Amino acid sequence: MRIDSLTSLRFFAAAAVLIHHMEFLQKSPSPDVQMVYGWFFEGFAGVQFFYILSGFVIAYSFASRAGSLSFGDFLFFRAARIYPIHWLTLLAAAYFYGALNSPTLDMWFRFLTNAALLQSFVPDVLFYFGFNGVSWSISTEMFFYAAFFLFVPLSSRALIFSWSILMLVIVINILSVHLDNGFSSWLLYINPVFRFIDFLTGVLLYRLFVARPLQMSYRAATVVEFVSIALVALSVIVAMACAVPLQWRWDVYYVPSMAVMIFVFAHQRGFVSGMLNNRPLVLLGDSSFALYMVHQIVIGLSPWATHPEIILRLRDMARVTVILLLGAIILSVVLHVCFEKPVNTWLRRWWTNGRRPLSQTLPTIRDS
């Protein structure tokens, strides 16, 4: 059983990342367009939403299969979900950007590192943002999946302690690192170890969801859902109005508001979650991974990416945003239905039918 309202929210997070990557708007001659893009820039926080939600969903899905799923099964199923479309978009990016036109030993090393989803461990922008730049985040996510096996048997108290220590380390680094080189952005934004705070937040949210679910009427749940949305919006407004330093916004700043939203919508009891449960939105949510993986290529190949000077008014900006969003959405749905879903289904079936006992099963969750 899955939570459709959370699935649909994934689409909006992916759309937020898309508008963040419309960086060509900064080069528009219109000050108004540049100003509005300043708000679009905060769409990068959609990655954090994915990470927190991933921790929640993985813990939620795992709970019903604990004791019967091997570590090998778990990693293969996650890899079967990620690698096919990653390799497809990696090859597409390499082709369209001409990366393979003049291959060098260094380029091939970066390509293979990227193909293996190891690039986020290398503090070099040519590695973690190379080819299909957004894939750095799923490189980081693969680290989360491996670490999940180590953390899932811990008690909730031990998880809270681990979360607190990691958060303390992150805050100390935020206070001590200056944003004057590429290493600082890797350390605070890309670094899989530090970004694990988001995934761990999601796992803890699931523990709270099971232990202390909200008992609400439909009307109360609707109010709480709107409040949680307003809280995220308010976080963005405060970040922009008060110029919250980027090193805080990269990760720590948005954790509370996004955690509240995920926890609230996981209950699926209000009007908004009911709207999110409709089939078209759920399909868009299911296609959100494809949308995330293809959108930067779509933007990079658009005429506006090379000629931003033609965007002279906010009306032009709105038109371009709608065209890029619709184009990327249509492509992502086609990829999900015709490629991602059937390949994932085939791989899971192949693995399940042909596997042998591999390793110890994943341990059960302790609540104390």
C-alpha positions as CSV (number, residue, x, y, z in Angstrom):
1,M,0.0,0.0,0.0
2,R,1.3,3.5,-0.9
3,I,0.4,7.0,0.1
4,D,-0.9,8.7,-3.1
5,S,-1.0,12.2,-1.7
6,L,2.8,12.0,-1.1
7,T,3.3,10.5,-4.6
8,S,1.5,13.5,-6.1
9,L,3.6,16.0,-4.1
10,R,6.7,14.6,-5.8
11,F,5.5,16.1,-9.0
12,F,5.4,19.6,-7.5
13,A,8.9,19.1,-6.0
14,A,10.2,18.1,-9.5
15,A,8.5,21.1,-11.1
16,A,10.1,23.4,-8.5
17,V,13.6,22.0,-9.4
18,L,12.8,22.6,-13.1
19,I,12.0,26.3,-12.6
20,H,15.2,26.6,-10.5
21,H,17.2,25.3,-13.5
22,M,15.8,28.0,-15.8
23,E,19.0,29.9,-15.0
24,F,19.0,31.6,-18.4
25,L,16.4,34.0,-17.0
26,Q,19.2,35.7,-15.0
27,K,20.6,36.9,-18.4
28,S,17.3,38.5,-19.5
29,P,17.6,42.3,-20.0
30,S,14.5,42.7,-18.0
31,P,15.0,43.6,-14.3
32,D,11.5,42.2,-13.5
33,V,12.3,38.8,-15.1
34,Q,15.6,38.7,-13.1
35,M,13.7,39.6,-9.9
36,V,11.1,36.9,-10.4
37,Y,13.8,34.3,-11.1
38,G,15.2,35.1,-7.7
39,W,12.1,33.4,-6.3
40,F,12.4,30.6,-8.9
41,F,15.9,30.0,-7.6
42,E,14.5,28.6,-4.4
43,G,13.2,25.6,-6.3
44,F,16.4,23.8,-5.6
45,A,14.8,23.0,-2.2
46,G,12.7,20.4,-4.1
47,V,15.7,18.1,-3.9
48,Q,15.5,18.3,-0.1
49,F,11.8,17.4,-0.2
50,F,12.7,14.4,-2.3
51,Y,15.3,13.3,0.2
52,I,13.1,13.6,3.3
53,L,10.2,12.0,1.4
54,S,12.5,9.2,0.3
55,G,13.4,8.4,3.9
56,F,9.7,8.3,4.9
57,V,8.6,6.2,1.9
58,I,11.5,3.7,2.2
59,A,10.8,3.2,5.9
60,Y,7.1,2.9,5.2
61,S,7.5,0.4,2.4
62,F,10.1,-1.6,4.2
63,A,8.0,-2.0,7.4
64,S,5.6,-4.6,5.8
65,R,8.5,-6.6,4.4
66,A,11.0,-6.6,7.3
67,G,12.4,-10.1,7.9
68,S,11.7,-11.3,4.4
69,L,13.7,-8.9,2.2
70,S,17.5,-9.4,1.9
71,F,19.9,-6.6,1.7
72,G,20.7,-7.7,-1.9
73,D,17.0,-7.7,-2.8
74,F,16.6,-4.2,-1.3
75,L,19.6,-2.7,-3.2
76,F,18.7,-4.4,-6.5
77,F,15.1,-3.2,-6.4
78,R,16.3,0.4,-5.7
79,A,18.9,0.1,-8.5
80,A,16.3,-1.3,-10.9
81,R,14.3,1.8,-10.2
82,I,17.1,4.3,-10.7
83,Y,19.8,3.0,-13.1
84,P,17.9,2.4,-16.3
85,I,16.6,6.0,-16.7
86,H,19.8,7.3,-15.3
87,W,21.8,5.5,-18.1
88,L,19.3,6.6,-20.7
89,T,19.5,10.3,-19.7
90,L,23.3,10.1,-19.2
91,L,23.8,8.9,-22.8
92,A,21.3,11.6,-24.0
93,A,23.2,14.3,-22.2
94,A,26.5,13.1,-23.5
95,Y,25.2,13.1,-27.0
96,F,23.3,16.4,-27.1
97,Y,26.1,18.3,-25.2
98,G,28.7,16.8,-27.5
99,A,30.7,15.4,-24.6
100,L,31.8,12.3,-26.6
101,N,32.9,14.2,-29.7
102,S,36.5,14.6,-28.4
103,P,36.9,11.9,-25.8
104,T,39.8,12.0,-23.4
105,L,41.0,9.7,-20.7
106,D,39.8,12.2,-18.1
107,M,36.4,12.5,-19.8
108,W,35.9,8.7,-19.9
109,F,36.9,8.5,-16.2
110,R,34.2,11.1,-15.3
111,F,31.7,9.4,-17.6
112,L,32.2,6.0,-15.9
113,T,32.1,7.5,-12.4
114,N,28.8,9.2,-13.4
115,A,27.5,5.9,-14.9
116,A,28.2,4.1,-11.6
117,L,26.5,6.9,-9.6
118,L,29.7,7.7,-7.6
119,Q,30.1,11.3,-8.7
120,S,28.7,12.9,-5.6
121,F,31.6,11.5,-3.6
122,V,34.1,13.5,-5.7
123,P,34.5,17.2,-4.6
124,D,35.0,18.4,-8.2
125,V,32.3,20.2,-10.1
126,L,33.3,18.5,-13.3
127,F,32.4,15.2,-11.7
128,Y,29.2,15.9,-9.7
129,F,27.7,18.3,-12.2
130,G,29.0,16.5,-15.3
131,F,26.9,15.3,-18.1
132,N,23.2,15.2,-16.8
133,G,24.0,17.4,-13.9
134,V,20.9,16.5,-11.8
135,S,22.1,12.9,-11.4
136,W,24.4,14.0,-8.6
137,S,21.4,13.8,-6.3
138,I,20.6,10.1,-7.1
139,S,24.3,9.3,-6.6
140,T,23.8,10.7,-3.1
141,E,20.5,8.8,-2.8
142,M,22.2,5.5,-3.5
143,F,24.4,6.2,-0.5
144,F,21.2,6.6,1.5
145,Y,20.0,3.2,0.5
146,A,23.2,1.5,1.5
147,A,23.2,3.4,4.8
148,F,19.6,2.5,5.5
149,F,20.5,-1.1,6.1
150,L,22.8,0.0,9.0
151,F,20.4,2.4,10.6
152,V,17.0,0.6,10.3
153,P,17.6,-1.8,13.2
154,L,18.4,1.1,15.6
155,S,15.8,2.2,18.1
156,S,14.1,5.5,17.6
157,R,16.0,6.9,20.5
158,A,19.3,5.9,18.8
159,L,18.2,7.4,15.5
160,I,17.3,10.7,17.2
161,F,20.8,10.7,18.8
162,S,22.4,10.0,15.5
163,W,20.3,12.8,13.8
164,S,21.3,15.2,16.5
165,I,25.1,14.5,16.2
166,L,25.0,14.8,12.4
167,M,23.0,18.0,12.6
168,L,25.5,19.4,15.1
169,V,28.4,18.5,12.7
170,I,26.6,20.2,9.8
171,V,25.9,23.4,11.7
172,I,29.5,23.6,12.9
173,N,30.7,23.3,9.3
174,I,28.2,25.9,8.1
175,L,29.5,28.3,10.7
176,S,33.1,27.7,9.9
177,V,33.2,27.2,6.1
178,H,33.3,30.2,3.8
179,L,31.6,30.2,0.5
180,D,34.7,31.0,-1.5
181,N,35.3,27.9,-3.5
182,G,33.7,24.8,-5.0
183,F,34.7,22.6,-2.1
184,S,32.3,24.5,0.3
185,S,29.3,24.0,-2.0
186,W,30.2,20.3,-2.4
187,L,30.6,19.9,1.4
188,L,27.4,21.5,2.4
189,Y,25.1,20.7,-0.6
190,I,26.4,17.7,-2.5
191,N,28.2,15.7,0.2
192,P,26.2,12.4,0.7
193,V,27.1,12.1,4.4
194,F,25.8,15.6,5.3
195,R,22.7,15.2,3.0
196,F,21.9,12.0,4.9
197,I,20.3,14.3,7.5
198,D,17.4,14.7,5.2
199,F,16.8,11.0,4.6
200,L,17.2,10.3,8.3
201,T,14.6,13.0,9.0
202,G,12.2,11.1,6.8
203,V,12.9,7.8,8.6
204,L,12.2,9.5,11.9
205,L,9.0,11.0,10.5
206,Y,7.8,7.5,9.7
207,R,8.5,6.3,13.2
208,L,6.5,9.3,14.5
209,F,3.7,8.6,12.0
210,V,3.4,5.1,13.4
211,A,3.8,5.9,17.0
212,R,1.9,9.2,17.2
213,P,-0.5,9.6,14.3
214,L,-2.7,12.7,14.2
215,Q,-6.3,12.1,15.2
216,M,-8.2,14.7,13.2
217,S,-11.5,15.3,11.6
218,Y,-11.8,16.0,7.9
219,R,-12.2,19.7,8.7
220,A,-9.3,19.9,11.1
221,A,-7.1,17.9,8.7
222,T,-7.9,20.3,5.9
223,V,-6.9,23.3,8.0
224,V,-3.7,21.5,9.0
225,E,-2.9,20.7,5.4
226,F,-3.3,24.3,4.3
227,V,-1.2,25.5,7.3
228,S,1.6,23.1,6.3
229,I,1.6,24.4,2.8
230,A,1.6,28.0,4.1
231,L,4.6,27.1,6.4
232,V,6.7,26.0,3.4
233,A,5.6,29.2,1.5
234,L,6.4,31.3,4.5
235,S,9.9,29.7,4.7
236,V,10.6,30.7,1.1
237,I,9.3,34.3,1.7
238,V,11.4,34.7,4.9
239,A,14.5,33.2,3.1
240,M,14.2,35.8,0.3
241,A,13.0,38.8,2.3
242,C,15.6,38.3,5.1
243,A,18.4,37.1,2.8
244,V,19.0,33.9,4.8
245,P,22.5,32.8,3.8
246,L,22.7,30.3,1.1
247,Q,24.8,27.8,3.1
248,W,21.8,27.5,5.5
249,R,19.2,27.3,2.8
250,W,21.2,24.5,1.0
251,D,20.0,22.0,3.6
252,V,19.2,22.8,7.2
253,Y,16.8,25.8,6.8
254,Y,14.0,24.0,5.0
255,V,14.1,20.8,7.1
256,P,11.3,21.8,9.6
257,S,8.7,23.1,7.1
258,M,9.1,20.2,4.7
259,A,9.1,17.6,7.4
260,V,5.8,19.1,8.7
261,M,4.2,19.0,5.3
262,I,5.2,15.4,4.6
263,F,4.0,14.3,8.1
264,V,0.7,16.0,7.6
265,F,0.0,14.8,4.1
266,A,0.9,11.2,5.0
267,H,-2.3,11.0,7.0
268,Q,-4.4,11.7,3.8
269,R,-7.4,13.0,5.8
270,G,-8.1,16.5,4.5
271,F,-9.4,18.2,1.4
272,V,-6.1,18.9,-0.2
273,S,-4.8,15.3,0.1
274,G,-8.1,14.2,-1.4
275,M,-7.4,16.4,-4.4
276,L,-3.9,15.0,-4.6
277,N,-5.2,11.4,-4.7
278,N,-6.8,11.9,-8.2
279,R,-5.4,9.7,-10.9
280,P,-3.8,12.3,-13.2
281,L,-1.9,13.9,-10.4
282,V,-0.8,10.4,-9.1
283,L,0.5,9.7,-12.7
284,L,2.4,12.9,-12.7
285,G,3.9,11.9,-9.3
286,D,4.8,8.5,-10.6
287,S,6.5,10.2,-13.6
288,S,8.3,12.8,-11.4
289,F,11.6,10.8,-11.4
290,A,11.6,10.9,-15.2
291,L,10.7,14.6,-15.1
292,Y,13.5,15.2,-12.7
293,M,16.0,13.3,-14.9
294,V,15.1,14.9,-18.2
295,H,14.2,18.5,-17.4
296,Q,17.7,19.9,-17.4
297,I,18.3,18.4,-20.9
298,V,15.1,19.9,-22.2
299,I,16.0,23.3,-20.8
300,G,19.5,23.1,-22.2
301,L,18.2,22.3,-25.7
302,S,15.6,25.1,-25.7
303,P,16.3,28.2,-27.8
304,W,15.9,30.4,-24.7
305,A,18.9,28.8,-23.1
306,T,21.1,30.2,-25.8
307,H,19.1,33.4,-26.5
308,P,17.8,34.7,-23.1
309,E,17.9,38.2,-24.5
310,I,14.6,37.6,-26.2
311,I,12.8,37.4,-22.9
312,L,11.9,41.0,-22.4
313,R,8.7,40.9,-20.3
314,L,7.2,38.9,-17.5
315,R,4.6,37.7,-20.1
316,D,7.5,36.1,-22.1
317,M,8.8,34.5,-18.9
318,A,5.4,33.0,-18.1
319,R,5.1,31.7,-21.7
320,V,8.5,30.1,-21.7
321,T,8.0,28.5,-18.3
322,V,4.7,26.9,-19.4
323,I,6.2,25.6,-22.6
324,L,9.2,24.1,-20.9
325,L,7.2,22.6,-18.1
326,L,4.6,21.1,-20.4
327,G,7.3,19.8,-22.8
328,A,9.2,18.2,-19.9
329,I,6.0,16.8,-18.4
330,I,4.9,15.1,-21.6
331,L,8.3,13.6,-22.2
332,S,8.5,12.4,-18.6
333,V,5.1,10.7,-18.8
334,V,6.0,9.0,-22.0
335,L,9.3,7.8,-20.6
336,H,7.6,6.6,-17.4
337,V,4.9,4.6,-19.2
338,C,6.9,3.3,-22.1
339,F,10.4,2.8,-20.6
340,E,10.8,3.3,-16.8
341,K,7.9,1.3,-15.6
342,P,8.2,-1.7,-18.0
343,V,11.9,-2.0,-17.5
344,N,11.6,-1.8,-13.8
345,T,8.9,-4.4,-13.8
346,W,10.9,-6.7,-16.0
347,L,14.0,-6.4,-13.8
348,R,12.2,-7.0,-10.6
349,R,10.5,-10.1,-12.1
350,W,13.8,-11.4,-13.5
351,W,15.5,-10.9,-10.1
352,T,12.6,-12.5,-8.1
353,N,12.3,-15.5,-10.4
354,G,16.0,-16.3,-10.8
355,R,17.5,-15.4,-7.5
356,R,19.0,-17.6,-4.8
357,P,19.2,-17.0,-1.1
358,L,21.8,-14.1,-0.9
359,S,22.3,-12.6,2.4
360,Q,20.7,-12.1,5.8
361,T,17.3,-10.5,5.6
362,L,16.9,-6.9,6.6
363,P,16.2,-6.6,10.4
364,T,13.0,-5.5,11.9
365,I,12.5,-2.0,13.2
366,R,12.8,-1.5,16.9
367,D,10.4,1.1,18.3
368,S,11.9,1.8,21.7
